[in-house]
Amino acid sequence: MRLDKYLKVSRLIKRRTVANEACDNGRISVNGRVVKAGYDYDVKVGDKIEISMGARTVTVEVLQVAETVRKDDAAAMYKEV
């Protein structure tokens, strides 16, 4: 799954266009590497994603990858580190 889609489906970022812009601006890193949304990188279970938005930085570990998920179950896709 593309990184921007994972961020949207997991509700870490509310809109896919915002997730795509954050990736393209270098605010998202996966396993210590800054990656673009369209880069040939598939999000996998166990990946650590670091999101820097303003003064706040959030690091999460991917627990589950799914194409669609209900809003109530979105938080089960990751855990904060």
Backbone bond lengths (Angstrom), bond angles and torsions (degrees), N, CA, C in turn:
res aa  C-N    CA-C-N  psi(-1)  N-CA   C-N-CA  omega(-1)  CA-C   N-CA-C  phi
1 M - - - 1.449 - - 1.528 108.21 -
2 R 1.330 115.33 138.64 1.460 119.91 177.23 1.524 110.28 -62.55
3 L 1.312 115.30 150.51 1.469 121.14 -176.91 1.521 111.81 -62.41
4 D 1.343 118.05 -45.04 1.462 119.63 -178.76 1.518 111.44 -63.96
5 K 1.322 117.94 -35.62 1.460 120.35 178.62 1.530 110.72 -69.14
6 Y 1.340 117.34 -39.60 1.465 120.01 177.97 1.525 110.66 -61.63
7 L 1.326 116.75 -43.81 1.466 120.25 -179.53 1.527 111.21 -61.25
8 K 1.322 116.88 -36.18 1.460 120.83 179.53 1.527 111.32 -75.14
9 V 1.342 117.34 -47.07 1.470 120.97 -177.87 1.526 111.08 -63.33
10 S 1.332 116.88 -37.54 1.464 120.48 -179.57 1.526 112.56 -80.26
11 R 1.312 116.93 -4.79 1.470 124.34 178.79 1.531 112.59 67.91
12 L 1.341 117.06 20.69 1.465 119.32 173.34 1.523 109.39 -70.01
13 I 1.335 116.97 -36.00 1.461 123.48 172.70 1.520 106.22 -129.15
14 K 1.339 116.94 134.26 1.458 120.36 -169.66 1.519 115.39 -69.90
15 R 1.326 117.73 -34.27 1.461 120.04 -176.79 1.523 110.35 -121.54
16 R 1.328 115.31 143.18 1.463 119.70 -178.66 1.524 111.45 -67.26
17 T 1.332 117.45 -34.33 1.465 119.20 179.11 1.526 110.49 -65.82
18 V 1.323 117.82 -37.45 1.468 121.63 177.18 1.533 109.47 -67.31
19 A 1.330 117.18 -40.52 1.458 121.23 177.53 1.525 110.49 -63.51
20 N 1.325 116.64 -41.03 1.458 121.22 178.97 1.527 110.95 -63.51
21 E 1.334 117.26 -43.63 1.464 121.52 178.52 1.529 111.22 -64.61
22 A 1.332 117.14 -40.39 1.465 120.95 178.86 1.523 110.35 -62.75
23 C 1.315 117.06 -40.56 1.472 120.99 177.64 1.520 110.55 -64.91
24 D 1.317 116.42 -46.65 1.460 120.54 -177.62 1.525 112.42 -66.65
25 N 1.335 118.24 -25.28 1.464 122.05 179.24 1.530 112.73 -90.54
26 G 1.326 117.67 5.18 1.462 121.33 175.76 1.510 114.79 78.44
27 R 1.319 118.56 22.35 1.468 121.53 -178.87 1.522 112.81 -91.23
28 I 1.331 117.33 -6.95 1.456 121.83 -177.58 1.524 108.74 -118.20
29 S 1.332 116.32 130.20 1.462 119.65 174.27 1.527 108.80 -128.74
30 V 1.323 114.69 145.54 1.463 121.60 179.43 1.515 107.39 -120.90
31 N 1.324 115.55 122.53 1.466 122.12 -178.92 1.528 111.82 52.78
32 G 1.328 116.19 38.69 1.455 121.21 176.04 1.515 115.32 86.11
33 R 1.316 118.62 -2.44 1.470 122.29 179.86 1.512 109.76 -112.51
34 V 1.320 116.98 131.57 1.467 121.21 174.91 1.521 107.14 -74.14
35 V 1.333 115.69 126.05 1.465 120.16 -178.23 1.522 110.16 -127.44
36 K 1.322 115.54 153.46 1.458 122.58 176.22 1.523 108.72 -88.84
37 A 1.325 117.01 158.59 1.459 121.67 -179.09 1.521 111.23 -65.79
38 G 1.327 117.85 -38.48 1.450 121.59 -177.45 1.508 113.84 -87.49
39 Y 1.309 117.80 -0.73 1.455 122.12 179.68 1.526 109.05 -62.69
40 D 1.301 117.48 149.16 1.464 120.98 -179.09 1.525 110.27 -73.23
41 Y 1.305 115.64 65.77 1.454 121.24 179.62 1.512 108.19 -128.60
42 D 1.303 116.70 123.82 1.452 121.06 176.88 1.518 109.05 -100.45
43 V 1.317 116.05 132.37 1.457 121.05 177.02 1.523 108.16 -69.46
44 K 1.338 116.00 131.34 1.454 121.25 -178.91 1.527 109.62 -125.59
45 V 1.315 116.00 159.55 1.458 121.72 176.59 1.527 108.21 -61.70
46 G 1.326 116.13 133.05 1.457 121.82 -179.87 1.517 113.80 100.42
47 D 1.331 117.79 -13.47 1.464 120.84 178.50 1.520 110.11 -66.73
48 K 1.323 115.81 146.53 1.464 121.25 175.08 1.533 107.58 -107.46
49 I 1.316 116.16 121.31 1.465 122.58 -178.50 1.516 108.27 -110.15
50 E 1.340 116.40 128.30 1.459 122.19 178.32 1.526 108.31 -113.12
51 I 1.325 115.74 123.97 1.460 122.25 -177.40 1.518 108.46 -115.26
52 S 1.335 116.84 121.57 1.464 122.03 178.04 1.517 108.90 -111.00
53 M 1.314 116.33 111.38 1.460 122.25 177.46 1.520 108.20 -125.81
54 G 1.310 116.35 108.69 1.455 120.74 -177.81 1.517 110.07 66.32
55 A 1.330 116.53 -130.36 1.458 121.23 -179.36 1.527 111.70 -87.62
56 R 1.311 117.70 -5.92 1.459 122.11 -174.76 1.532 110.94 -100.84
57 T 1.311 116.73 135.40 1.458 122.62 175.92 1.523 108.45 -125.03
58 V 1.330 115.73 128.21 1.460 121.88 -179.53 1.515 108.19 -118.83
59 T 1.338 116.42 131.55 1.455 121.41 176.20 1.525 108.02 -116.80
60 V 1.338 115.69 127.78 1.464 120.97 -179.56 1.522 109.53 -129.24
61 E 1.328 115.11 154.73 1.459 121.79 174.17 1.521 107.89 -110.73
62 V 1.314 116.56 132.53 1.461 122.39 -178.25 1.529 108.92 -74.81
63 L 1.339 116.07 123.92 1.459 121.53 178.21 1.518 111.97 -104.68
64 Q 1.338 116.29 -26.01 1.458 120.88 -174.14 1.520 108.89 -153.60
65 V 1.317 116.62 144.73 1.459 121.95 175.38 1.521 107.09 -123.73
66 A 1.342 117.21 123.26 1.458 121.99 179.61 1.520 108.97 -143.57
67 E 1.333 116.45 145.40 1.464 121.15 -178.89 1.524 111.63 -67.60
68 T 1.314 116.56 -41.27 1.463 121.12 178.22 1.520 108.42 -135.07
69 V 1.314 114.86 148.39 1.460 119.95 179.69 1.524 107.99 -154.96
70 R 1.317 115.88 146.45 1.458 119.76 178.27 1.522 110.00 -72.83
71 K 1.307 115.24 155.69 1.470 121.17 -177.76 1.534 111.61 -57.04
72 D 1.308 116.89 -39.17 1.469 120.71 -178.78 1.526 112.65 -67.29
73 D 1.335 116.80 -28.69 1.459 121.35 -176.27 1.524 113.29 -96.02
74 A 1.332 118.20 -2.98 1.467 121.82 -175.28 1.522 112.06 -63.45
75 A 1.309 118.32 -35.45 1.469 121.29 -178.09 1.527 112.19 -67.76
76 A 1.327 117.87 -18.41 1.463 121.40 179.58 1.525 111.70 -79.47
77 M 1.329 118.01 -5.61 1.458 121.32 -178.62 1.533 112.08 -80.79
78 Y 1.334 117.52 -13.70 1.462 120.76 -177.59 1.514 109.73 -151.88
79 K 1.339 114.72 165.50 1.474 119.58 171.16 1.522 107.54 -134.76
80 E 1.316 115.85 142.85 1.475 120.35 178.54 1.506 109.70 -75.10
81 V 1.324 114.24 139.32 1.467 120.28 -178.57 1.512 108.76 -104.37
